[in-house]
Amino acid sequence: RTLSSLAALGVADRLRYAQGYVDELGRGRDRASRVAAVNAARTQVDPASELGAVLQVEQALLTLDDTNAEAVREELFRLYQADKDSDRRRALVLATLRAAAKAGSEDLQYQFVTTWASSLPRSAPERKNAEALYDLIVLDRGYGESRKGRLQEARGYFYGASVATDALESHIGFIEAYMAAGGPNASGDLELLYAKRFAAEPDSPVYAFVQAYRLARELPRQPDPERHENAVARVIKALERVDAALPKQAQVHQLWGYALHQRARRSGSREAAADANRQYLLALDLAQGDERLTATLLHRLGLLQASLGNYGLALRHLQKRDELPHVRLLEELELRLAIAECARHVGDGKLARDQMQLAAQLIRERPELSRFEPLVLDRLALSLVVAGDHQAATGRYAALDGLLARDPAPRPLNQVKAKVGLAASALAAGDARRALEALAQADLLLKRGDELERPAKVVWRRSLVDDYHYTPRQYRALTAGLRSVAQRALNDDRAALVAQRERVRLLEDQLDESGVDEDRLELAQAYGELGRLQTRLNDLGKAALSLERGLELSHQYDTNTGGEANPVGLTLLRDYAELHLYSRVPLSSLRRDLRAELQQGYEVICKYRNPSWSEQRFLFKNYLTELALEGSGLAASSHPGEEKP
């Protein structure tokens, strides 16, 4: 109180101490006691002093509630107009805004911040702070009206903000509200509106930003690749000019990053993705204190990094976004799906499951999201698989299968995926018969050929990690492999052998067509499974041929990729060695040099001390020892009928 009347201090400092006095005066008291304390204090101070002015404002604000908001507003405006000192006006406005926010009086906030911002000349030092508060309050009202579906009201707030301040965000809000509320000619009408508005300033950087934004928002809907790239280039060129005229504007770099992100998604360019990441990070740095923009940027950064395969970094961005408020349902649902996807890739099944359960809860609570239920069920089931809860996953896949069956216009490929997921999770849960039922239904769907896939008219999202397409033939190979596993679980090795032969045949056709090394390694693994089945059925000659073909494919894979060993090849080599050592197939019947390949494999896994290869190191050393004993004639005598170790 003493400091608030100290003549040596300036008006702004005296007002700061006066507000501190008022805050302390009311601390720990209910409203009635605060009113009494303020009334008593007013009788003891000069009403013309800074403390007197602050107490008078506080006296009016203490009566604010839903029943008398208009009367309080009139009293405060009277005080505002009666006092011409800019510092006192600022103190009155800030106190009013705080009280109105606490009371939930949005109208009072809007009216006072509008009056304050419009009363200050653009050259005034306080204008920047007034505009920042104005944008915060008015834009928030605009977004609030938009979320409630009151698009005309939202448009009005955004337009008012775009006229009163230079905030680029107000133009973004206005364009979105206008397009959402407009009819078939909304885009043309909007173009004419802005052309008229900036007719006197055609080179305005704000107008250039508006044009760049309108062009960028149409990028996902541009089907022609050449036109898409041309549009991206035009957006970037316009933003370069805007950035030169209006530096350090977060929205400029956000839009710049968005255009580059779209280029990366359409072309698969990792360079464009890296450039987009840089622009997003710059925008994030400039958006300090802006929760709304920060949330958007963190979400986009997460999606971008996930598309590059950087799932750990993507997860950190997305989880930071999740700490901020959620206001749009679709955005929250997309965020849950993205976090779960990244969590699955880093092996955090629990996080993936929890996120998808939140997504499922969102679907249950908000019927307008029901069209996404199949997608959420599918991802929830997959997350449960990663979490190791195969029984629960089976239940979710069964629910998904039923949901798709009731779809009046089902996509057969989605039904195939659901049945394959059901079969795989049922197998993991130990229910082989249920798996076979699901696989039989999947095979019937797979016979529909061309109906399986309906090619999209616009391919607007290419993977930045790979661009691999899973074909119907590969789905048939997958179901054959799962059927073989199910038959083995039911101890029907003959049926398992038939299914595994079908898988090998399909994968051979796939490799002939694609020639890619991923298919080569998958086929090598399939031959290994076939060889083990043939060994169990004592068809040792065919088992040797299968394993030799698998080893040939594995060796070619290593040669093509520059590797020295791979897990599939080591497993094949183990089975090949045991075919001779324990199934007693003579070395002379084998077409590959078992001793040389074992020695080479052993040297590689000793050179690279991969912990997952410790078992092979132990086994290969023993196998080489047994082969050496055979060669020296010291091996123990054996008989064809003796039990394998």
HELIX and SHEET records of a PDB file:
HELIX    1   1 LEU A    3  SER A    5  5                                   3    
HELIX    2   2 VAL A   11  GLY A   26  1                                  16    
HELIX    3   3 ARG A   31  ARG A   42  1                                  12    
HELIX    4   4 GLU A   50  LEU A   61  1                                  12    
HELIX    5   5 ALA A   69  ALA A   82  1                                  14    
HELIX    6   6 SER A   86  ALA A  103  1                                  18    
HELIX    7   7 GLU A  106  SER A  119  1                                  14    
HELIX    8   8 ARG A  127  ARG A  147  1                                  21    
HELIX    9   9 LEU A  151  ALA A  164  1                                  14    
HELIX   10  10 LEU A  168  ALA A  181  1                                  14    
HELIX   11  11 ALA A  186  ARG A  197  1                                  12    
HELIX   12  12 PRO A  205  ALA A  216  1                                  12    
HELIX   13  13 LEU A  219  ARG A  221  5                                   3    
HELIX   14  14 PRO A  225  ALA A  245  1                                  21    
HELIX   15  15 ALA A  250  SER A  267  1                                  18    
HELIX   16  16 ARG A  270  LEU A  286  1                                  17    
HELIX   17  17 GLU A  291  SER A  307  1                                  17    
HELIX   18  18 TYR A  311  ASP A  322  1                                  12    
HELIX   19  19 LEU A  329  HIS A  345  1                                  17    
HELIX   20  20 GLY A  349  GLU A  365  1                                  17    
HELIX   21  21 PRO A  367  PHE A  372  5                                   6    
HELIX   22  22 GLU A  373  VAL A  386  1                                  14    
HELIX   23  23 HIS A  390  ALA A  405  1                                  16    
HELIX   24  24 PRO A  412  ALA A  428  1                                  17    
HELIX   25  25 ALA A  432  LEU A  446  1                                  15    
HELIX   26  26 GLY A  449  GLU A  451  5                                   3    
HELIX   27  27 PRO A  472  ALA A  489  1                                  18    
HELIX   28  28 ASP A  493  SER A  514  1                                  22    
HELIX   29  29 ASP A  517  ARG A  536  1                                  20    
HELIX   30  30 LEU A  540  THR A  561  1                                  22    
HELIX   31  31 PRO A  567  LEU A  581  1                                  15    
HELIX   32  32 LEU A  587  SER A  589  5                                   3    
HELIX   33  33 LEU A  594  LYS A  607  1                                  14    
HELIX   34  34 PRO A  611  TRP A  613  5                                   3    
HELIX   35  35 SER A  614  SER A  632  1                                  19    
END                                                                             
